């Protein structure tokens, strides 16, 4: 029944994720091996299975695999977490030691890519989508601080000395996550161009206007514990 409906479509556009790829420390092309990735767990597996179903269905499709999505109306406690900590002069524990590099795409850029896909002649292809800028976690946090006009209080947590899973105190997984978008460029689809600085400025304006009540139960308890530890150490001097 569903396939009968889909068969009448000229093109089915599916938003997948870079989480379908196996772990890698390099920028992944679309042909990079897919499979189980312990960093993303069931989410990545579910996206992969959805992709496989679409690819094998005979439906004309375009599949997009974004990197981290950020911007206005984000329901995940990510950039909002940093805005909260910086504005309240709270310590931001930062996992340190893995030399992590990653990429982001602003939600408006992602939407424009979907729009361009409707008019592009490409069909039955897969594309990585992200802003080409490669950044570190510290760079991201400091950009958040620039948007607020305040210096973030960053305390680096040496992952080789403190045996605590970074995701317990940080809103992102501490893994390299980079995507090659050469195919997107070559096929003439919209190219993400909202810089991290501009994107965060827009996200912060939304944050101020809407005052979203977001949290991350998985990490907040450990963040507070680490903050207390830093305060005790400071009192010793």
C-alpha positions in Angstrom: 0.0 0.0 0.0 2.7 2.5 1.0 4.9 1.5 -1.8 2.0 2.0 -4.2 1.7 5.6 -3.1 5.5 6.1 -3.2 5.7 4.7 -6.7 3.8 7.7 -8.0 6.4 10.1 -6.6 8.9 11.7 -8.9 11.4 11.7 -6.1 11.4 10.7 -2.4 13.7 12.9 -0.3 14.9 11.3 2.9 16.8 12.9 5.8 19.2 10.3 7.1 22.3 11.0 9.1 26.1 10.8 9.1 25.5 8.4 12.0 25.0 5.5 9.5 28.8 5.4 9.0 31.2 3.3 10.9 33.6 5.2 13.2 36.3 7.3 11.3 38.9 9.9 12.1 38.8 11.3 8.5 36.2 13.1 6.5 33.8 10.4 5.1 32.6 10.3 1.5 29.3 8.8 0.7 30.9 5.5 -0.3 32.4 5.1 3.2 31.3 1.8 4.9 28.0 1.9 6.7 27.3 -0.2 9.8 27.1 -0.3 13.5 28.7 2.6 15.3 28.9 2.4 19.1 29.0 6.3 19.2 25.4 6.6 17.8 23.9 3.2 18.8 20.4 2.4 17.8 19.8 5.8 16.2 22.5 5.1 13.5 21.2 1.5 12.9 17.6 2.7 12.5 18.7 5.4 9.9 20.8 2.8 8.1 17.8 0.4 7.9 15.6 3.1 6.6 18.1 4.0 3.9 18.5 0.3 2.9 14.7 0.0 2.6 14.4 3.0 0.4 17.4 2.1 -1.8 16.1 -1.5 -2.4 12.4 -0.4 -3.0 12.8 0.9 -6.5 11.5 4.3 -5.5 13.4 7.3 -7.1 15.1 8.9 -4.1 17.6 11.4 -2.8 19.1 10.6 0.7 20.8 13.3 2.7 23.2 12.7 5.6 23.7 15.8 7.7 26.3 16.4 10.4 25.3 18.1 13.6 22.2 20.3 13.0 21.9 23.5 15.1 19.9 26.7 15.1 16.5 28.1 16.0 13.9 25.7 17.5 16.5 23.1 18.4 14.9 20.8 20.9 18.2 19.3 21.9 20.1 20.9 24.8 23.2 21.7 22.9 24.0 25.3 22.0 21.3 26.2 24.5 23.4 24.5 27.2 26.4 26.6 26.4 24.3 29.8 26.3 22.9 28.9 29.8 26.3 28.1 31.3 28.1 31.2 29.8 25.3 33.6 30.7 25.2 32.3 34.3 29.0 32.3 34.7 29.1 28.6 35.2 32.0 26.2 34.5 31.8 24.3 31.2 33.7 20.9 31.6 35.3 20.2 28.2 36.6 16.7 27.3 40.3 17.1 26.3 42.9 14.8 24.8 41.3 13.3 21.7 42.0 16.2 19.3 38.4 16.0 18.1 37.3 17.7 14.9 33.7 18.1 13.8 31.2 20.0 11.6 27.8 21.6 11.9 25.0 22.7 9.6 22.5 25.4 10.4 18.9 24.3 10.1 18.1 26.9 7.4 20.9 25.6 5.2 19.6 22.1 5.6 16.1 23.3 4.5 17.5 25.0 1.5 19.3 21.9 0.5 15.9 20.0 0.6 14.3 22.7 -1.5 17.1 22.6 -4.1 16.7 18.8 -4.3 13.1 19.2 -5.5 14.3 21.0 -8.6 17.6 19.3 -9.2 17.7 16.6 -11.8 19.8 14.2 -9.6 17.9 11.1 -8.6 18.7 7.9 -6.6 21.8 9.5 -5.1 23.1 10.0 -1.6 24.7 13.2 -0.3 26.6 14.3 2.8 25.5 17.7 3.9 27.3 20.1 6.2 29.1 23.4 6.4 32.6 22.7 5.2 34.1 24.5 8.2 36.0 22.0 10.5 36.1 23.0 14.1 37.0 21.9 17.6 34.8 21.8 20.7 36.7 24.6 22.3 36.3 26.7 19.2 32.5 26.1 19.2 32.2 27.1 22.9 34.3 30.2 22.4 32.1 31.2 19.5 29.1 30.8 21.7 30.9 33.2 24.2 31.5 35.8 21.4 27.8 35.8 20.6 27.0 36.5 24.3 29.9 39.0 24.6 31.4 37.0 27.5 34.3 34.7 28.0 33.2 31.2 28.8 34.7 29.5 31.8 36.2 26.3 30.3 37.7 23.6 32.5 39.4 20.9 30.4 38.9 17.3 31.5 41.8 15.1 30.6 40.1 12.0 29.3 43.2 10.0 30.0 43.2 10.8 33.7 39.5 11.1 34.6 37.7 7.9 33.6 34.3 9.4 33.0 32.4 9.0 29.7 32.5 12.5 28.2 28.8 12.3 27.2 28.0 12.3 30.9 29.1 15.9 31.2 29.2 17.2 27.6 26.2 17.7 25.2 28.0 16.0 22.3 29.8 12.7 21.8 33.5 13.3 22.0 34.3 11.7 18.6 35.5 13.1 15.3 32.6 13.6 12.9 33.5 15.0 9.5 31.7 14.6 6.2 33.0 15.2 2.6 30.5 17.3 0.6 32.3 17.2 -2.8 29.4 15.3 -4.4 26.9 17.9 -3.2 29.0 20.6 -4.9 29.6 18.7 -8.1 25.9 18.0 -8.6 24.8 21.6 -8.2 22.7 21.4 -5.1 22.6 24.2 -2.6 25.8 24.6 -0.7 25.6 25.5 3.0 27.0 29.0 3.6 25.8 30.2 7.0 28.9 30.5 9.1 29.0 29.2 12.6 29.2 32.7 14.0 26.1 33.9 12.1 24.3 30.7 12.8 25.0 31.0 16.6 23.9 34.6 16.5 20.6 33.6 15.1 20.2 30.7 17.6 21.0 33.0 20.5 18.4 35.6 19.4 15.8 32.8 19.3 17.0 31.6 22.7 16.6 35.0 24.2 13.2 35.6 22.7 11.7 32.1 23.4 13.5 31.2 26.6 13.3 27.4 25.8 13.1 25.1 28.8 15.6 22.4 27.8 17.7 19.9 29.7 19.7 16.8 29.2 19.1 14.4 32.1 21.9 12.2 30.8 24.6 14.7 31.7 23.4 17.4 34.0 24.0 15.5 37.3 27.7 14.9 36.3 28.1 18.5 35.2 27.1 19.7 38.6 29.4 17.2 40.3 32.3 18.4 38.3 31.5 22.0 39.0 31.5 21.3 42.7 34.9 19.6 42.4 36.3 22.6 40.6 35.0 24.9 43.3 36.5 22.7 46.1 39.9 22.8 44.3 39.7 26.6 44.0 39.0 27.0 47.7 42.2 25.1 48.5 44.4 27.9 47.1 
